[in-house]
């Protein structure tokens, strides 16, 4: 059944509630910030101030305030925060962490890589990579071998982003690169939640793993840049755009370091986030049989056994609704932070300059004022009619405003194509007894992976037809 929605007409800013955090609880809060933010919002509302000694911190989950921060007064809020400064140890000054003129110039330069015509070209690559994965799965299904769907989605998404944006064939290197990325992201979380730790230059076991992972990624990226420069080829991909870019005022091109930062940013953000969301999609479908059956019926009716194309997506709306609802419940980028540059009056309250603002899509997407039965899994929330009943900033899986994720349309094309291609070949079932624990790292990840069995839909259909004919 769909959810009944009530139009939200009140766009006034909510009052601020001041909540004291005892110093003795700070370490506990930092070790599990997601649980704290959600519990705090449930108890104190959607606009909360924590007056800490080091800085005034806000927990914001109300759409009107989020819109103020991300869109209408976005120039007042920078990414100079612990979250992004720590992440920059991996990505450098890429789109995800940069600010100011550098960000604006690079964003404008890279935007054409995500236009509609490019997405149509990318869809072909998505199909080829997914088909190769499904062929491999067929042998595993026949052998009765379960798969870790988290690892599978990570590898698939990495292959796709490597080929589409940089014309790189990463099929052989994907497991090693994925391992390195996860090692790097784990280190980011470790440093962000444990500020008083040894510097990364000291050769501790953790630091050595981090250094080795970053070196491996850098060597792969820099050798790719060098090879492309030497060849002079222009296949028209993102790497070519970066290499051919020239500053409008100075005529200078981007340095290898600048290109490296953007490539690392896109490789990590472009595969880890989509893979995470797809992983949770398969988990949710395994737990909601009626939703899965409706998806299978839609896929069968529209595709009738053929592989999906980008032109099919508008005829497969339920697949997109499932992915949207997954992004609501498990938004990969669960944490967005900003620092106020100047005082900002919001309603009857003024956010002081220097304040840290925490916006968590995970928390916002569970605000019962805008999401009835917020913990329920209901793709019907994302019919066009239902979506019109909510404020725009009640749903922010890709952020919003000028800093809206550059690859949002890519992700919203890629994921439904993969989902529908898989759904017509296999039914994925969670292995009985396998623990599913959400880990709020840089993205929301399953702590122990998600082990699933593969049930061939072709065999089910053959059995069905045989039974009907007997």
N, C-alpha and C positions, 0 to 999 in steps of 0.2 A: 504494500500500500504506500502511496505517496504521502508526504508530510503536508499538512495544512499550514499555509504561511499567512501571516498578518503583515500588511505593509508597514514598513518602518518609516514614519514621517517625522519623527523627532530627531533633528540634526544638531540639536544644542550640545555643547560640550558638557560632559558630566562633571560633577564636583570632584575635587581632589581629596583623597583620604590619606592622611599621614600615618605611616606605620613604622614603628621603631624596630630595628633589628639588633638584638643584643650582640656585642662583639664576640661573645662566646659561640654564637651561631653562624658567624660568617663563613668559617671553613666548611661547615655542613652544607650551607646554601650553595657554595661554589662547587662542591662535589656532586650535587644533584640539582642544578639550577632549574631544570625544566619542571621537576616536581614542586619546587618551591614557588615558581612563578604561577603555575596553575592553581595551587592551593591558595596562594595569596589573592589571586583574582577572584576565586570562588568565595573567599571570606570577606574581602575588602572592596571589591568593585573593579572597574575597568580603567581607572586613572589613579594610580597609587604613587605616592612619594616616599622614598626611604632616605631620610636625612642622615647619611653616613658622614664620618669625619673626613674621609678622603675626598668625597664628592657627593653631591645630591644625585640620587638615582631614581628613575621613574620606571614603573612597570605599566605599560599602556596596551590595552586590548580593546579600546573603543574605536569604532571606525572613523568617527569625526576627528578624533585626535590623531589617529594614524594618518589620515588624509592631510592634516595640517603639517605633519612632520615630513611625510614622504613626497607630498605634491605641492600644496599651495605655498608653503614656506620652506621648501627643500633646501634652498641655498643657505639657510641658517644652520643646517645640520650636517656635520662632516662625518667621515668614517674614521676619524682619529680616535679609535677606541681599542681596548685590549684585544677584542675579537679580531678585528681586521689587521691590527699591527702584528699580532702573532701569526695570523695566516699569511701575511706578507713575507715571512721567513721562507715560505715555499713559493708563493706566486710572484714575489717581487711587486713591482708597480703595474700589475695587470689591471684590467677593467674592474675586477671584483674589489680591489683594495685601494685604487688610486682615487684622487680627488682633483678638482680644479681643471685647469686648461688641458693638462695631459689627458685626463679622463675624457673630457669633451672631444678632443681631437681624435683620440683613438676610437671612441665610440662611433663617431661620425664616419670614420674610415672603415670600420668593420661592419657597419649596419647592412650594406648591400649584400653581404654573404648570407643574410637571412631573409632576403626578399622572396616573394612567392615563386618566381621562376627557379631560383636556386633550390628551394624546398622540393620542387617537383623532381629536380635532378637527384637530390639527396634521397628521396623516397625509393628510387631504384636501388641505391646502395643499401638502404635499410632492408629491402626485400631480399637482396642477394645474401646478406649476412645472416638474416633470420632463417632463410631456407637452408643454408649450410648448417646452422645450429640444429634445425629440426631433423635433418638427415642423420646427424650424429646422435640425436636423442632416440631415433628409431632403433638403433642398435642397442642402446642402453635399456630401452623399454622391453625389447625382446629378451634381453638377458635378466630382466627384473631388477636392474640396478637403480636405486634412488639417485636423485640429483640434489645438489644444494642450489636452489633457485637463486639465491643471493649471488653466489659466485658466477652462475651462468649469466645472469643479467649484467653483472659488472663486466664480464668479458665481452659480451655482445655489444653493449653500449660503447665500450672503449674501441672496439673494432670499427664501429660506425662513425664515431667522431673523428678517429684517426684518418679514415678514408675520405669522409665528406669534406672536412675542413683543411686537411694537409696532404691529401693524396698518399697517405702512408698505409701500407699493408701491415697491420699489427697482429695478425692472427697468431704468429709464432711467439711474439713478445708479450701478448696480452696478459697471461697469468703473472709474469714477472713484473710488468708495469703496474698491474692492479695491486699486487702485494706491496710494491714500493709506495704507491699512492696511499694505501691504507696505513702503512707505517708512518708516513709523513703526517697524515691527518690525525692519527692517534697522538703523535707528538705535539701537535698544535693544541689539542684538548688538554694534554698533560700540563703544558706550560701555562695555558690560560687559566687553569683551575688550581695551579700550584705556583703562584708567583715567586715564592722564595725557594727556588731550586737552583742547582748548579748551572753555570753558563754552558751553552751548547758546545763550546770549544774544548771543554774537559772531556777526556776519553772514557766516560762511563759507558756501560753496555747500551743504555737507551740512546745516548748521544751518538755512539758509533753506528747504531742501526739507522738513526735519522740521517747522519752524514752519508752513509753508504746509499741509502735510498735516494737522497737528493742528488748525489753524484751520478747515479745511474740514469735518473730522469734527465739531468742536465746534459750528460754526454749524448743521449739519444736525440734530444732536441737540437743541441748545437751542431751535431754532425749533420742533421737533416737540413738545417739552415745553410751550413757550409756547402753541402752537396748541391742544393738548389741554386745558390749564388754562382757556383762554379759552372753549372750546366747552362744557366741563362734561360732555362725553360719557363714557360708561363702557362700552366694548365688551368689558370683562372680560379684557383682555390684561395682560401684565406691566407695561406702562406705567401702566395704571389701578391695579394693585396698589400700585405705588410711589407714585403720586400720592395715593391714599386712605389709605396707611398712617399710623398714629398710634402714638407711643410710649406704652406701657402706663402709664408713670409720669407723664410730663409732658403727654401729649396732643398733643405737637407732631408735625407732619408732617416729611417729608424735604425738604431744601432742593433747589433746582434743581441745585446742584453735586453733591449726593449721588446724585440720580437720574441725572444725566449720567454719573457714574462707573460706575454699575451698567449703564447702557445701553451705554456704550462697551465695558465688559468683556464683556457678553453678545454684542454684535455681533462683536467680534474673536474671542473664545474659541468662540463658537457657530458660526462659519462656517469660520474658518481651519483649525481642527483636523479637523473632519469632511471638509472639502475635501481636505486633505493625505492623510488615510487613504484616501479614495476614489481619489485619483490613484494612489497606490501599489498599490491593489487592481487597477486596470485594467492597470497595468504588469506586475504579477505574473501576472495571467491571460493576458496576451499572451505570457508566457514559459513558461507551463505549460499546454499544449494539453489534456492529459487532465483537468485540474481545470476548465478552462473548458468543456469538452464536458459534463462531469457537471453543471455549473451550468446549462447550456443545456437539458439533458434534464430536470432538476428543474423549471425554469421552465416548459417546455413541458407537462410532465405535470400540474402543479398549476394553471397559469393558462390554458393553451390559448388564448393570444392576448389575453386580457383584461388590464386594468391591475391590478396588485397592490393589495391593501388591507391594513390593519393586521391584519385577521383572517386573512390568508393567511400571515403570517410564521411561525407555528408549523408550517405545512406546508412551509416552505422552509428547513429547518435547515441545508442545505449553504451557502446564501448567507450566513447568519450565521457559520458556521464559517470561511468564506473571509475575512470581514471581521475576525473575531477573530484569525486567523492573520496578517493584514496588520498589525493593531495590535501584534502581538507583534514582527514584524520591523521595522516602521516606526512605532513609537509617536509620534504627533505631539508630545506633551509629553514629550520625551526626557530632560528634566532637571528634577529636583525638589531643592530645597535647603531646609535648615533650620538654625537657630542654637540651640544648647543654652542654656537659661536657667539651669539648675543642673546640678551634677554628676549623672551618671546611671550607676550600675553596671550593666553588661551582661556577664553571665558573670563571667569573671575580670578584666575590664577596666572601667575607669571613664572615660566620656566627660566631659572637663572642661567646666565652664560656659564659654560663649563660643565653643565649637568650632563649626565649620561642617561640616555633613553634606551630602554629595552622594549622591543616590539617582538613578540613571539607569535608567528602564525599559528603554531600549535595551540596556544592559549586563546587567541582571537577566534579561531575556528571552533572553539568549544564554548563561546559566549552564548548562554541560553537565551539572551534577549534577541538574538538574531538567528539562532540555530536550535529550533525545537528538538528535543531528544538528541542533544549534541553528541552523545557517545554512540548513537546508532549508526549503522551503515545503510544508507539509503540513497542510491544514485538518482532517484527521482527529485532530489533537491536541486538538480542541475538541468531540469527542463528549462527551456527559454522562459516560460511563464513564471516558474518558481524563482529563477535568478533575478527577475525584475523586481521582486518584492524585497530584496535586500540592498543595503547600502553597498556601493562598490568596494569599499575598503573593509568590509566584513570578511572578505576572502582574498588573501594575499600570498598564495603559494610562490609567486614569482616576484614578490615585493610590489612596488608601485611607483608612480611618478616618473621623473626623468631617469631614475636608476632601476626601472623595471628590467628584469633579466633580459639580456639581448637575445637569448636563445629560447624564449618562451614558446614561440610559434613552432620552432623546430621540435621541441619536446612534445608539444601537443599534436604534432603530426607523427612523430616517431613512435610514441608509446601506443596509441591505438592501432597503428599498423602492426606492431609486434604482437599486441594482445590478440587481435583478431586472427592473425596468421597462426599463432599457437593454439588458440581456442578451437580451430577447426581440425587440428591434428591430434591434440592431446588434452586430456583432462588431468590437472595437477591436484594431487591429494596430499595433505599434510601427513607425514608419518606419525602414527599413534605414539604418544608419549614424548614426542620431540618438544623441548622447551622453546617457547617463542617469547623472548624478552627484548623489549625495545631499549636501545642504548642511545642516549642523546649525545652523540659525538659531534663532529662538524656537521654531519647529516644524521638523520634518524636511521639507525641500522639495527638489524637483528643480532643480538650479542653472540648467538651460537649458530648463525646462519639459519636457513629454513630448509630442512630436508623434506623432499616431496617425492612421491612415486609418480610414474608416468603411465597413464592409462590411454591407450591408443583409441582415438575416436573412430578411425577407419575400421578397426576390429569391432567396435560397438555397432557401427552402422551395418557391417556385414552380418553380424549376429542378428540385428534387428530385422533386416530384409529376409534373412534365412528363416527366422521364426515366423514372420508374416506369410511367407510362401509355403510353409509346411502345413 
